[in-house]
Amino acid sequence: MNHLESDKKHEFLSGIRDTLPLLLGALPFGLIYGAIAATSGLSMAAAILMSALVFAGSSQFIAVGLVAAQTPVAIIVLTTLIVNLRHMLYSATLLPYLKELPQRWRIPLAFWLTDETFAVTVHRFQKNDSSPCKHWYQLGSSIAMYTVRGHD
């Protein structure tokens, strides 16, 4: 394995390692979401699809509550969009570190960005070292969070 491949693997595994303690806090949200989704009238397929595609716990909770109240879809979408505007601030903070990456990297990293991943990633990016693979750290953190949050 060459030096660059070794750096990628190290960053990826470090991202997972640094995110593991945060998974303990995220796991109960998945259980709570499942219970609320089951009692809200949302079908099992819709609940699973929402967990796979809506990678924001707060949006899931709000959307399920609004679905239960038979709120129009446009209101649900607008409400969840407003709740998650903080991700624009996260993205603006991370932009200097990720702007040189190709879009094929930036899109999945943006999709998987959570509060927890932002916290550990920004800390890593701000360390003054010359690693060209810090985005692999974010990928590791993101995938670790997705294993729990992706199944909320």
Disulfide bonds with the S-S distance in Angstrom:
none
